[in-house]
Amino acid sequence: MKILGWIALILVIVGALNWGLVGIFEYNIVDEIFGAGSTAARTVYGLVGLSGLFMIGYAIYAAAPTPTFRGGRPHIEQH
């Protein structure tokens, strides 16, 4: 996984942990650190959302069959 993938994965994990804290303890750590409704908090939420979209694309790409060549003709292998 390239650096962008790692950054996206970390942001998705941060977002998931934050939502877990909100759901279980009613504690929003992003708002606590950056201030509720601040530009920094909104930026973090935006980056988490974009990272989620990136990870959806990555999951689709990773699940796609890999073309190989057997006997001179393309063959699609299923994972």
C-alpha beads as a LAMMPS data file, in Angstrom:
LAMMPS data file: protein, C-alpha beads

79 atoms
78 bonds

1 atom types
1 bond types

-500.0 500.0 xlo xhi
-500.0 500.0 ylo yhi
-500.0 500.0 zlo zhi

Masses

1 110.0

Atoms # bond

1 1 1 0.000 0.000 0.000
2 1 1 1.394 3.378 -0.973
3 1 1 1.715 6.311 1.422
4 1 1 -1.660 7.792 0.385
5 1 1 -3.308 4.472 1.194
6 1 1 -1.703 4.387 4.642
7 1 1 -2.766 7.956 5.377
8 1 1 -6.324 7.157 4.274
9 1 1 -6.382 4.013 6.414
10 1 1 -5.177 5.903 9.495
11 1 1 -7.787 8.629 8.980
12 1 1 -10.559 6.053 8.555
13 1 1 -9.462 4.353 11.789
14 1 1 -9.381 7.724 13.598
15 1 1 -12.883 8.462 12.306
16 1 1 -14.173 5.053 13.367
17 1 1 -12.698 5.395 16.855
18 1 1 -14.151 8.891 17.180
19 1 1 -17.622 7.665 16.199
20 1 1 -17.259 4.807 18.670
21 1 1 -16.478 7.289 21.429
22 1 1 -19.425 9.462 20.406
23 1 1 -21.800 6.499 20.328
24 1 1 -20.713 4.860 23.569
25 1 1 -19.568 7.747 25.774
26 1 1 -21.009 10.837 24.030
27 1 1 -17.437 12.163 23.807
28 1 1 -16.162 13.674 20.559
29 1 1 -12.373 13.773 20.699
30 1 1 -12.013 15.707 17.421
31 1 1 -14.228 18.505 18.748
32 1 1 -12.387 18.351 22.074
33 1 1 -8.990 18.798 20.411
34 1 1 -9.890 21.299 17.684
35 1 1 -13.055 22.946 19.032
36 1 1 -16.620 22.131 18.004
37 1 1 -17.417 23.529 14.583
38 1 1 -13.947 24.977 14.050
39 1 1 -12.304 25.051 10.649
40 1 1 -9.720 22.510 11.844
41 1 1 -12.407 20.085 13.061
42 1 1 -14.346 20.465 9.804
43 1 1 -11.111 19.834 7.882
44 1 1 -10.484 16.640 9.857
45 1 1 -14.056 15.455 9.200
46 1 1 -13.671 16.248 5.499
47 1 1 -10.388 14.346 5.279
48 1 1 -11.918 11.360 7.100
49 1 1 -14.818 11.354 4.631
50 1 1 -12.516 11.559 1.609
51 1 1 -10.399 8.788 3.095
52 1 1 -13.500 6.630 3.424
53 1 1 -14.278 7.145 -0.266
54 1 1 -10.673 6.332 -1.144
55 1 1 -10.829 3.117 0.890
56 1 1 -14.063 2.075 -0.878
57 1 1 -12.235 2.457 -4.194
58 1 1 -9.236 0.589 -2.837
59 1 1 -11.443 -2.286 -1.615
60 1 1 -13.104 -2.567 -5.029
61 1 1 -9.713 -2.516 -6.752
62 1 1 -8.273 -5.120 -4.361
63 1 1 -11.261 -7.428 -4.878
64 1 1 -11.128 -7.231 -8.695
65 1 1 -9.972 -10.331 -10.540
66 1 1 -6.366 -10.313 -11.713
67 1 1 -5.808 -10.964 -15.435
68 1 1 -3.100 -13.495 -16.245
69 1 1 -1.968 -15.058 -19.487
70 1 1 -2.135 -18.799 -20.103
71 1 1 -1.376 -20.277 -23.468
72 1 1 -1.122 -16.833 -25.062
73 1 1 -4.689 -15.870 -24.134
74 1 1 -5.832 -13.689 -21.232
75 1 1 -7.394 -15.514 -18.293
76 1 1 -9.168 -13.922 -15.324
77 1 1 -8.392 -15.507 -11.961
78 1 1 -10.832 -15.074 -9.103
79 1 1 -9.433 -14.290 -5.633

Bonds

1 1 1 2
2 1 2 3
3 1 3 4
4 1 4 5
5 1 5 6
6 1 6 7
7 1 7 8
8 1 8 9
9 1 9 10
10 1 10 11
11 1 11 12
12 1 12 13
13 1 13 14
14 1 14 15
15 1 15 16
16 1 16 17
17 1 17 18
18 1 18 19
19 1 19 20
20 1 20 21
21 1 21 22
22 1 22 23
23 1 23 24
24 1 24 25
25 1 25 26
26 1 26 27
27 1 27 28
28 1 28 29
29 1 29 30
30 1 30 31
31 1 31 32
32 1 32 33
33 1 33 34
34 1 34 35
35 1 35 36
36 1 36 37
37 1 37 38
38 1 38 39
39 1 39 40
40 1 40 41
41 1 41 42
42 1 42 43
43 1 43 44
44 1 44 45
45 1 45 46
46 1 46 47
47 1 47 48
48 1 48 49
49 1 49 50
50 1 50 51
51 1 51 52
52 1 52 53
53 1 53 54
54 1 54 55
55 1 55 56
56 1 56 57
57 1 57 58
58 1 58 59
59 1 59 60
60 1 60 61
61 1 61 62
62 1 62 63
63 1 63 64
64 1 64 65
65 1 65 66
66 1 66 67
67 1 67 68
68 1 68 69
69 1 69 70
70 1 70 71
71 1 71 72
72 1 72 73
73 1 73 74
74 1 74 75
75 1 75 76
76 1 76 77
77 1 77 78
78 1 78 79
